[in-house]
Each structure stands twice: as structure tokens, then as C-alpha cells.
Amino acid sequence: MKIQILGTGCAKCMKLTENAEKAAKEKGVDFQIEKVTDINRIMDFGVMITPSLAIDGEVKSVGKVLSAEEIKKLL
């Protein structure tokens, strides 16, 4: 499973990354996290507000920091 964090590296992006990693570990899934910081790549996802979360290339959340519990439900 590929978990992608779309954002420029701000504090909210880092927190979303941390929560996503925690959720995936607690759920026991095989995953890799990719940080997408290039604005053109972020826009290719159709995202205009960061931080955003994509799982296997599909955007699941835009413009908010989901908790680990919320992310678990998306996995």
C-alpha cells in the first residue's frame, strides 16, 4: 500500500505523515509513505489545499490533518 502525503513540508504535513504511519503500523498493513512536495505533482492529483492524503494514488482527504483513528478507517 502506498500512502502519499501531499504538501510542502509544513508542520501540518509532518503531523499528517506521523498519524498515517501510526495508523498503518497499528492496522498491520504493509505500506510505504511517499511525501509529495512538488506543487505540480500535487496539482496533478487535483489538490489545491494541503495537507492532503492519498492512498494508492486516490485522494482521500484534502486540507486537514486526520487523526490516526480516522486514517485507519480509510485503510
C-alpha positions in Angstrom: 0.0 0.0 0.0 1.3 3.4 -0.9 0.3 6.3 1.4 1.1 9.7 -0.1 1.2 12.9 1.9 0.7 15.9 -0.4 2.1 19.1 1.0 5.1 21.4 1.1 6.5 20.1 4.3 4.8 22.3 6.8 4.0 21.3 10.4 0.6 20.1 9.4 2.1 17.9 6.7 4.5 16.4 9.1 1.8 15.7 11.7 -0.4 14.0 8.9 2.7 11.9 8.0 3.2 10.9 11.6 -0.5 10.0 12.0 -0.6 8.0 8.8 2.5 6.0 9.8 1.0 5.3 13.2 -2.4 4.2 11.7 -0.7 1.8 9.2 1.5 0.3 11.8 -1.4 -0.2 14.2 -3.5 -1.7 11.4 -0.6 -4.1 10.5 -0.6 -3.3 6.8 2.4 -3.4 4.5 3.0 0.2 3.5 5.3 2.8 2.2 5.0 6.5 2.8 5.7 9.0 0.0 5.9 12.7 0.6 4.8 14.6 -2.5 6.2 18.1 -2.1 6.4 19.3 -5.8 3.5 21.7 -6.3 2.9 20.5 -9.9 2.6 16.8 -8.8 0.2 17.9 -6.0 -1.9 19.7 -8.6 -1.8 16.6 -10.8 -3.8 14.9 -8.0 -6.4 17.8 -8.4 -5.5 19.1 -4.9 -5.4 22.8 -4.2 -5.3 22.7 -0.4 -2.7 20.9 1.7 -2.1 18.8 3.6 -3.8 16.1 1.7 -3.7 12.3 2.0 -3.8 9.8 -0.9 -3.8 6.1 -0.7 -2.6 4.1 -3.7 -3.0 7.3 -5.8 -6.5 8.1 -4.8 -7.1 11.3 -2.8 -8.9 10.5 0.5 -8.6 13.8 2.4 -7.9 17.4 1.5 -6.9 20.3 3.7 -7.0 18.7 7.1 -4.8 16.7 9.5 -6.7 13.4 10.0 -6.1 11.6 13.3 -4.6 8.1 13.2 -8.0 6.7 14.0 -9.6 8.5 11.1 -6.8 7.2 8.8 -7.3 3.6 10.0 -10.9 3.8 8.7 -9.6 4.8 5.2 -7.0 2.0 5.1 
